[in-house]
Structure formats: structure tokens, C-alpha cells
Amino acid sequence: MIRAGHVIALCVLALLTIGVVMVNSAGLGVTGVAGPLAPIGTPVQAAPMTLKSVLFTSATAHMLVAMVMMGLVAFFPIRRLVGGAGSLMSDQYDTMKAWTGLAIGVVLSLAVLSLVYMPGIGQAKNGSNRWINIPGLGDGLSAQPSEIAKWGMLLLIAWYCAVRGPQMKSFFKGLAPALVAIGAVAGFIVIEDLGTGLLITTACCVLLLAGGARIWHFLMFVPLGIAGVVFAVIKSPYRLTRITTFLDPYKDPEGTGYHQVQSLIAIANGQGAGRGLGFGLQSKGYLPEDRTDFLFAIICEELGIPGAAAVIFLFVLLIWAGLSVVKHERSPALKLFALGATITIGVQAVINLAVVTVVAPTKGIALPLISAGGTGWILTAMSLGILIAIDRTSDDAEAVGSGEMPLLKMGSLAEAGSVAA
């Protein structure tokens, strides 16, 4: 019988396959004439996209690694390691243990994030220090430490909320230390990447609320949070420009509004049925970041409404299955992590789709499991592998064979996010 974990694995496979095909399609060149350094009139023939050319690319390699890692993590004994956190038999009232674990997690996250500024390791792209070269594997392979911090913070906050248990309702004993930890890590990320910092903050705050924190405690910090975002935008002129451009991208279509205008042109070029795989025009040097953040626009242009609808359907199905895992899980720590992972993927996908369709200002947020990016694909697949492991070892597993447990039956988000005291 099909379980939620099976659906998650199939969705990941489908999304990664679409990602590999579309990344290669967006990277296709055109037949033309060589540049000024070559002899005049030298023809250039672009290599066609074939099955062989797709299989032997870095995108395919990243997909294979992501699937293998997801499979390995799916059989990881996650329940033995953190599944008991917050249970009646655990020391959930050990304040020092909880605060020490939180502090260690924050220090490790900041240490990983600081690598982007280390000479010889940090790698600047497009004016931002968000990448690091992987030592010993050449300059061509890089990783984003913010991706590691994003998933690491979810696991850390889920564990902390479970360990603190009912004391999460106390501001100073439960909520305040977690807010300081989230603020430290997210604030460090915001220096280079406002979108990812806000994504981490949003997901972790949802976990705190689901873990028992009082909502009115959060309301006290709303003005401070808004002020922080405004300061981050004003401090960086390019962020302010993105907001003003979003209000009227056609005011300067060949300058600040170029990116958004070209994205809309790509979507319009699809004309419903799509131009066909590899026949998109905007990927031939018109649309910036066509293989990464704006790959969905290329999907709309080449695959049309059916392709775009298929991608959206897979994300909806993935979120549905993730919330099903949350609903049937009994361990507070695992329930919270599953909720955080599901929300993170859902919110990230919504942000990317909003940016590509110019419903929101331009932001460097990738479409999970679709946009090119080895680090993002692998870590996202590994995190979803944890959800598969949770579902596979669920306390309700024995009831599956007898049909006692309604698989993939969705309840309300509030019910899915509730945590046992």
C-alpha cells in the first residue's frame, strides 16, 4: 500500500528529472558566428541536446547524488537519535542541556557560514559572498553554506522545542533563547542573502509556535522584525532598487526592469501549449539566471501550461504528503522537523514562483529540486529523506497492513502542527 514516504520519494524523483532536463535545455546554445578573436566568418555549431549529452552533465551527477543520499538517509536511525526528545521519559526540563545544545548549534552554523569570507575558500559571484569552493575537488565545484544552515536550524529548533516541552510557553525560559539563536544565524545570512534569511526565520518561528510558544510573545517583536528588514533593504541600494523596479518594471525595460520584463516575455512566449523542449528563445542570452532562479519561466516558455501545471502539482502533492507525515507522527521532535521541512519547501517554492511571475520583487530564491544547484538539490533531498525515514518507522506502521491508518488523509494545518506536551 502506498505510504506518504513513497509519494515523497516519487515527487523528488519527478522534480529532479524535470530539473535536469530543463537545466540542460536552458543551457543550449545557438548556431552562429565565432567571437571577435576568431577569424572573420568562422561558423559556430551549437551541440544538440541528446540523451547522452543530458546523462553526462553535472546536473545529472547532482541528481544521482541527491537520490542516493535521500535513499541512505531514509534508512538512517533518526528515531533512535532524536525521536525520544520531549517524551515523558526524557529530561525535557533540563534547562542547561537545552541551552547548551542550542548554543553549540548556533556556533557551528556561524562557523560554516563564515567560510564564505575565508580567503582561498570563499567564492564571490554576482557581487555576493554566498559560495565556498569544496577543498580537494577543484574550483568548478562549490557549495552554499546557507543551505546547510537552513536545514540545520530546522533540526536544531525542532529538537529544542521538544526538549523544552511545556516551558516553551515561558518567554525567558523557552522562547527567548530560541529567538536569539534564530536571530544570530538569520542575521548573519541576511548580510549577503535577505531572502534566505527571511525564509529561515519564517520556518523556525512557525516551529516555535507549533512547539508551544505563545503567539502574543511574537507579536511584541513584529515591529522590531519589520524595522530590521527595512534597515537591511535601505542599507543595500540594490535591494531598494528591486522594490521600486517591481512597482513599474516597464519604466526602465532595458535597465533595472530588464530581468522582470524578460521573465514575463518568456512566460508569454509559451502561448499555452509551449514552444517545445529546446525551442525557447529567452534562454538564448535574453533572460538572466535562466538555469537557476528563473528556470520556471523557461518551463512556461518551452512546456507551456501543461509543464507549469505539472511542476505546481508535484509541489502540492509533495507538501500534502509531508503534512500527512506530520499528522501521523507522535514524536514531538520528529513531528516538528517534518513540519518545518514541509513549510520550508512550500514557502520557498511560492516565493520563487511569485518572483518569476513578477508578483513579488526579484529575489535570489531557487525553486526547490528544479533550479540548478548541487548543494540545494542534495540537502533538500536529504531532508526529505528524513521525512521518509520518519514515515517508514512510524508507530502506525503496523496498522498499514491491516488498513487501519488512513494514508495521505489531510487534516488542518493547525492539527498537523500540534505537538504533544
VEXDREN-2710 file (C-alpha; in Angstrom, 1 decimal):
% VEXDREN-2710
k/r/px/py/pz
1/MET/0.0/0.0/0.0
2/ILE/1.3/3.4/-0.9
3/ARG/2.5/5.5/2.1
4/ALA/3.3/9.2/2.3
5/GLY/7.0/8.4/2.2
6/HIS/6.6/6.7/-1.2
7/VAL/4.8/9.7/-2.5
8/ILE/7.6/12.0/-1.3
9/ALA/10.3/9.8/-3.0
10/LEU/8.4/9.8/-6.3
11/CYS/7.8/13.6/-6.2
12/VAL/11.5/14.2/-5.5
13/LEU/12.5/11.9/-8.4
14/ALA/10.0/13.6/-10.8
15/LEU/11.0/17.1/-9.8
16/LEU/14.8/16.4/-10.1
17/THR/14.2/14.7/-13.5
18/ILE/12.4/17.8/-14.7
19/GLY/15.1/20.0/-13.3
20/VAL/17.9/18.0/-15.1
21/VAL/16.1/18.2/-18.5
22/MET/15.2/21.9/-18.2
23/VAL/18.6/22.9/-16.9
24/ASN/20.2/21.3/-20.0
25/SER/17.5/22.8/-22.3
26/ALA/18.1/26.2/-20.9
27/GLY/21.8/25.8/-21.4
28/LEU/21.5/25.1/-25.1
29/GLY/23.4/27.4/-27.5
30/VAL/22.6/28.6/-31.0
31/THR/24.3/28.3/-34.3
32/GLY/26.1/31.5/-35.1
33/VAL/29.5/33.1/-35.8
34/ALA/32.5/33.0/-33.5
35/GLY/33.6/36.0/-31.5
36/PRO/35.9/38.8/-32.5
37/LEU/39.1/36.9/-31.7
38/ALA/38.3/34.2/-34.2
39/PRO/38.8/34.6/-38.0
40/ILE/36.0/36.5/-39.6
41/GLY/33.1/34.4/-40.6
42/THR/34.1/31.3/-38.6
43/PRO/30.9/29.4/-38.0
44/VAL/29.9/28.0/-34.6
45/GLN/27.7/25.0/-34.4
46/ALA/25.9/24.5/-31.0
47/ALA/25.9/21.0/-29.7
48/PRO/22.4/19.5/-29.8
49/MET/20.7/18.1/-26.7
50/THR/20.7/14.3/-26.8
51/LEU/20.2/11.6/-24.2
52/LYS/24.0/11.2/-24.0
53/SER/24.6/14.9/-23.5
54/VAL/22.0/15.0/-20.7
55/LEU/23.3/11.9/-18.9
56/PHE/26.9/13.2/-18.8
57/THR/26.3/16.6/-17.2
58/SER/26.9/18.0/-13.8
59/ALA/23.1/18.3/-13.3
60/THR/22.7/14.6/-13.8
61/ALA/25.5/13.9/-11.4
62/HIS/23.9/16.1/-8.8
63/MET/20.6/14.4/-9.3
64/LEU/22.2/11.0/-8.8
65/VAL/24.0/12.1/-5.6
66/ALA/20.8/13.6/-4.3
67/MET/18.8/10.5/-4.9
68/VAL/21.4/8.2/-3.3
69/MET/21.7/10.5/-0.3
70/MET/17.9/10.6/0.1
71/GLY/17.9/6.8/0.0
72/LEU/20.6/6.4/2.6
73/VAL/19.0/9.0/4.9
74/ALA/15.6/7.2/4.5
75/PHE/17.2/4.2/6.3
76/PHE/19.0/6.3/8.9
77/PRO/18.0/5.6/12.5
78/ILE/16.7/9.1/13.1
79/ARG/14.1/7.9/15.6
80/ARG/16.8/6.4/17.9
81/LEU/18.8/9.7/17.8
82/VAL/16.2/12.4/18.3
83/GLY/12.9/10.7/18.3
84/GLY/12.8/10.4/22.1
85/ALA/13.4/14.1/22.7
86/GLY/10.5/15.6/24.5
87/SER/9.0/12.3/25.6
88/LEU/7.9/11.7/29.2
89/MET/10.9/9.6/29.8
90/SER/13.4/12.3/28.6
91/ASP/14.9/15.1/30.6
92/GLN/12.9/17.8/28.8
93/TYR/13.1/20.1/31.8
94/ASP/16.9/20.1/31.8
95/THR/17.4/23.8/31.0
96/MET/21.2/23.7/30.9
97/LYS/21.1/20.8/28.4
98/ALA/18.7/22.6/26.1
99/TRP/20.5/25.9/26.2
100/THR/24.0/24.3/25.7
101/GLY/22.8/22.3/22.7
102/LEU/21.2/25.4/21.2
103/ALA/24.4/27.4/21.7
104/ILE/26.6/24.7/20.2
105/GLY/24.3/24.5/17.2
106/VAL/24.4/28.3/16.6
107/VAL/28.2/28.4/16.9
108/LEU/28.6/25.6/14.4
109/SER/26.2/27.3/12.0
110/LEU/28.0/30.6/12.2
111/ALA/31.3/28.8/11.7
112/VAL/30.1/27.2/8.5
113/LEU/28.5/30.5/7.3
114/SER/31.7/32.4/7.9
115/LEU/33.6/30.2/5.4
116/VAL/32.3/32.4/2.6
117/TYR/34.7/35.2/3.8
118/MET/37.7/32.9/4.2
119/PRO/40.5/33.5/1.6
120/GLY/41.0/30.6/-0.7
121/ILE/37.7/29.0/0.2
122/GLY/35.1/31.8/-0.2
123/GLN/33.9/32.4/-3.7
124/ALA/32.1/35.6/-4.8
125/LYS/29.5/35.5/-7.6
126/ASN/27.5/38.4/-8.9
127/GLY/28.9/40.6/-6.1
128/SER/27.7/38.3/-3.3
129/ASN/29.7/36.1/-1.0
130/ARG/27.4/33.1/-0.8
131/TRP/29.6/30.2/-2.0
132/ILE/32.6/28.2/-1.0
133/ASN/34.9/26.1/-3.1
134/ILE/34.9/22.4/-2.0
135/PRO/38.5/21.7/-0.9
136/GLY/40.2/19.0/-3.0
137/LEU/37.6/18.9/-5.7
138/GLY/38.7/21.7/-7.9
139/ASP/37.5/25.3/-8.5
140/GLY/34.5/24.2/-10.5
141/LEU/32.6/22.6/-7.5
142/SER/31.1/24.9/-5.0
143/ALA/28.5/24.9/-2.2
144/GLN/26.3/27.3/-0.4
145/PRO/26.8/27.3/3.4
146/SER/23.4/29.0/3.9
147/GLU/21.7/25.8/2.6
148/ILE/23.5/23.8/5.4
149/ALA/22.4/26.4/8.0
150/LYS/18.8/26.4/6.7
151/TRP/18.2/22.7/7.3
152/GLY/20.5/22.5/10.3
153/MET/18.5/25.3/12.1
154/LEU/15.2/23.4/11.4
155/LEU/16.6/20.3/13.1
156/LEU/18.1/22.3/16.0
157/ILE/14.9/24.3/16.7
158/ALA/12.7/21.2/16.4
159/TRP/14.9/19.4/19.0
160/TYR/15.0/22.4/21.3
161/CYS/11.2/22.8/21.3
162/ALA/10.7/19.2/22.0
163/VAL/13.2/19.2/24.9
164/ARG/11.8/22.3/26.5
165/GLY/8.2/21.0/26.2
166/PRO/5.6/22.9/28.2
167/GLN/8.2/25.5/29.2
168/MET/8.1/26.9/25.6
169/LYS/5.1/28.9/26.9
170/SER/7.5/30.9/29.1
171/PHE/9.2/33.8/27.3
172/PHE/12.5/33.8/29.2
173/LYS/12.9/30.1/29.8
174/GLY/11.7/28.8/26.5
175/LEU/11.1/31.3/23.7
176/ALA/13.8/34.0/24.2
177/PRO/16.9/31.7/23.8
178/ALA/15.5/30.3/20.6
179/LEU/14.8/33.8/19.2
180/VAL/18.3/34.8/20.0
181/ALA/19.7/31.7/18.2
182/ILE/17.5/32.3/15.1
183/GLY/18.3/36.0/15.0
184/ALA/22.0/35.3/15.2
185/VAL/22.1/32.8/12.3
186/ALA/19.5/34.5/10.1
187/GLY/21.1/38.0/10.7
188/PHE/24.4/36.7/9.6
189/ILE/22.8/35.3/6.4
190/VAL/20.9/38.5/5.7
191/ILE/24.2/40.3/5.2
192/GLU/24.5/38.5/1.8
193/ASP/21.1/37.0/1.2
194/LEU/18.0/38.6/2.6
195/GLY/15.6/36.1/1.1
196/THR/17.2/33.0/2.6
197/GLY/17.5/34.8/6.0
198/LEU/13.8/35.6/6.0
199/LEU/12.9/32.0/4.9
200/ILE/14.8/30.5/7.8
201/THR/13.2/33.0/10.2
202/THR/9.7/32.2/9.0
203/ALA/10.1/28.4/9.1
204/CYS/11.7/28.5/12.6
205/CYS/9.1/30.8/14.0
206/VAL/6.4/28.5/12.8
207/LEU/8.1/25.7/14.6
208/LEU/8.3/27.7/17.8
209/LEU/4.6/28.4/17.6
210/ALA/3.8/24.8/16.8
211/GLY/6.1/23.8/19.7
212/GLY/4.0/25.7/22.3
213/ALA/5.2/29.3/22.2
214/ARG/2.6/32.0/22.8
215/ILE/1.6/34.0/19.8
216/TRP/1.4/37.3/21.7
217/HIS/5.1/36.9/22.6
218/PHE/5.8/37.0/18.8
219/LEU/3.6/40.0/18.3
220/MET/5.8/42.0/20.6
221/PHE/8.7/41.5/18.2
222/VAL/6.8/42.2/15.0
223/PRO/7.8/46.0/15.0
224/LEU/11.4/45.0/15.6
225/GLY/11.4/42.5/12.8
226/ILE/9.9/44.9/10.3
227/ALA/12.5/47.5/11.3
228/GLY/15.2/45.0/10.8
229/VAL/14.0/44.2/7.3
230/VAL/13.6/47.9/6.4
231/PHE/17.2/48.6/7.6
232/ALA/18.6/45.7/5.6
233/VAL/16.8/47.0/2.5
234/ILE/17.9/50.6/2.9
235/LYS/21.5/49.6/3.7
236/SER/21.8/47.9/0.4
237/PRO/20.8/50.2/-2.5
238/TYR/20.3/47.2/-4.9
239/ARG/17.6/45.8/-2.7
240/LEU/15.8/49.1/-2.6
241/THR/16.1/49.3/-6.4
242/ARG/14.5/45.9/-6.8
243/ILE/11.4/47.1/-4.8
244/THR/11.0/50.3/-6.8
245/THR/11.5/48.4/-10.1
246/PHE/8.9/45.8/-9.1
247/LEU/6.3/48.6/-8.8
248/ASP/6.9/49.5/-12.5
249/PRO/9.4/47.3/-14.4
250/TYR/8.5/48.8/-17.7
251/LYS/9.7/52.2/-16.6
252/ASP/13.2/51.1/-17.5
253/PRO/12.8/47.8/-19.5
254/GLU/16.4/47.8/-20.8
255/GLY/17.9/48.7/-17.4
256/THR/16.7/47.9/-13.9
257/GLY/13.4/46.3/-15.2
258/TYR/15.2/44.1/-17.8
259/HIS/15.1/40.9/-15.7
260/GLN/11.4/41.1/-14.9
261/VAL/10.4/42.1/-18.4
262/GLN/12.3/39.2/-20.0
263/SER/10.7/36.8/-17.5
264/LEU/7.2/37.9/-18.5
265/ILE/8.2/37.6/-22.2
266/ALA/9.3/34.1/-21.6
267/ILE/6.0/33.1/-20.0
268/ALA/4.0/34.9/-22.7
269/ASN/6.1/33.1/-25.4
270/GLY/4.7/29.8/-24.2
271/GLN/1.3/30.7/-25.6
272/GLY/-0.4/28.0/-23.7
273/ALA/1.0/24.9/-25.4
274/GLY/4.6/25.9/-25.3
275/ARG/7.3/26.3/-28.0
276/GLY/8.7/22.8/-27.4
277/LEU/11.7/21.5/-25.4
278/GLY/14.8/23.3/-26.5
279/PHE/13.0/25.8/-28.7
280/GLY/12.8/28.5/-26.1
281/LEU/14.1/31.9/-27.2
282/GLN/14.7/33.6/-23.8
283/SER/17.3/31.1/-22.8
284/LYS/19.4/32.1/-25.7
285/GLY/21.0/35.1/-24.0
286/TYR/18.0/37.2/-23.2
287/LEU/16.8/36.0/-19.7
288/PRO/19.5/36.2/-17.0
289/GLU/19.7/33.4/-14.4
290/ASP/17.6/31.2/-16.8
291/ARG/19.1/27.9/-15.4
292/THR/18.8/28.9/-11.7
293/ASP/16.3/31.3/-10.2
294/PHE/14.3/31.9/-13.3
295/LEU/14.1/28.4/-14.7
296/PHE/10.4/28.2/-14.2
297/ALA/10.0/30.9/-16.8
298/ILE/11.8/28.7/-19.3
299/ILE/9.5/25.8/-18.3
300/CYS/6.5/28.1/-19.1
301/GLU/8.0/29.1/-22.5
302/GLU/9.0/25.6/-23.7
303/LEU/6.4/23.3/-22.0
304/GLY/3.6/25.8/-21.7
305/ILE/0.7/25.5/-19.3
306/PRO/0.9/21.6/-19.1
307/GLY/4.5/21.8/-18.0
308/ALA/3.9/24.6/-15.5
309/ALA/0.9/22.8/-14.1
310/ALA/2.8/19.6/-13.7
311/VAL/5.5/21.3/-11.7
312/ILE/3.0/23.0/-9.4
313/PHE/1.0/19.8/-9.0
314/LEU/4.2/17.9/-7.9
315/PHE/4.9/20.6/-5.3
316/VAL/1.3/20.5/-4.0
317/LEU/1.5/16.7/-3.8
318/LEU/4.8/16.8/-2.0
319/ILE/3.5/19.3/0.6
320/TRP/0.4/17.2/1.0
321/ALA/2.5/14.1/1.7
322/GLY/4.8/16.0/4.0
323/LEU/1.8/17.2/6.1
324/SER/0.5/13.7/6.2
325/VAL/3.8/12.6/7.8
326/VAL/3.4/15.4/10.3
327/LYS/-0.1/14.4/11.2
328/HIS/0.6/10.8/11.9
329/GLU/3.9/11.3/13.8
330/ARG/3.9/11.1/17.6
331/SER/7.4/12.1/18.5
332/PRO/7.5/15.9/19.2
333/ALA/10.9/16.4/17.7
334/LEU/10.3/14.5/14.5
335/LYS/6.8/16.0/14.1
336/LEU/8.3/19.5/14.3
337/PHE/11.1/18.8/11.9
338/ALA/8.8/17.3/9.4
339/LEU/6.5/20.3/9.7
340/GLY/9.5/22.7/9.3
341/ALA/10.9/20.9/6.2
342/THR/7.4/20.9/4.5
343/ILE/6.8/24.5/5.2
344/THR/10.3/25.5/4.1
345/ILE/9.9/23.8/0.7
346/GLY/6.4/25.1/0.3
347/VAL/7.3/28.7/1.1
348/GLN/10.5/28.7/-1.0
349/ALA/8.5/27.4/-4.0
350/VAL/5.8/30.0/-3.6
351/ILE/8.4/32.8/-3.3
352/ASN/10.2/31.6/-6.5
353/LEU/7.0/31.3/-8.5
354/ALA/5.9/34.8/-7.3
355/VAL/9.3/36.3/-8.3
356/VAL/9.3/34.6/-11.8
357/THR/5.7/35.8/-12.5
358/VAL/6.6/39.3/-11.2
359/VAL/4.1/39.0/-8.3
360/ALA/7.0/39.8/-5.9
361/PRO/10.3/41.8/-6.2
362/THR/13.2/39.9/-7.7
363/LYS/15.0/37.8/-5.1
364/GLY/17.6/35.1/-5.4
365/ILE/15.4/32.2/-4.2
366/ALA/15.7/29.0/-6.1
367/LEU/12.9/26.7/-7.0
368/PRO/13.5/23.6/-4.8
369/LEU/14.7/20.5/-6.7
370/ILE/14.2/22.3/-10.0
371/SER/16.6/25.2/-10.3
372/ALA/20.3/24.3/-10.9
373/GLY/22.3/23.9/-7.8
374/GLY/24.1/20.9/-6.4
375/THR/24.0/21.9/-2.8
376/GLY/20.3/22.8/-2.8
377/TRP/19.3/19.5/-4.5
378/ILE/21.4/17.3/-2.3
379/LEU/20.5/18.9/1.0
380/THR/16.8/19.2/0.1
381/ALA/16.7/15.5/-0.9
382/MET/18.4/14.5/2.3
383/SER/16.0/16.5/4.4
384/LEU/13.0/14.8/2.6
385/GLY/14.8/11.5/3.2
386/ILE/14.4/12.2/6.9
387/LEU/10.6/12.5/6.4
388/ILE/10.7/9.2/4.5
389/ALA/12.6/7.7/7.5
390/ILE/10.0/9.1/9.9
391/ASP/7.1/7.7/7.9
392/ARG/8.9/4.4/7.4
393/THR/9.4/3.9/11.2
394/SER/6.1/5.4/12.2
395/ASP/4.3/3.9/15.2
396/ASP/1.4/3.4/12.9
397/ALA/3.4/1.2/10.5
398/GLU/1.8/-2.0/11.7
399/ALA/-1.6/-0.6/11.1
400/VAL/-0.9/0.0/7.5
401/GLY/-1.1/-3.7/6.5
402/SER/-4.5/-4.0/8.1
403/GLY/-5.8/-0.8/6.6
404/GLU/-6.4/0.8/10.0
405/MET/-4.5/4.0/9.2
406/PRO/-5.9/6.4/6.5
407/LEU/-2.9/7.1/4.4
408/LEU/-2.5/10.6/2.9
409/LYS/-5.6/11.9/4.6
410/MET/-5.0/15.5/5.3
411/GLY/-6.3/17.4/8.3
412/SER/-5.9/21.1/9.1
413/LEU/-2.5/22.7/9.3
414/ALA/-3.1/23.5/12.9
415/GLU/-3.7/19.8/13.6
416/ALA/-0.7/18.8/11.6
417/GLY/1.5/21.3/13.5
418/SER/0.3/20.4/17.0
419/VAL/2.9/18.9/19.4
420/ALA/2.3/16.6/22.2
421/ALA/3.2/18.1/25.6
END
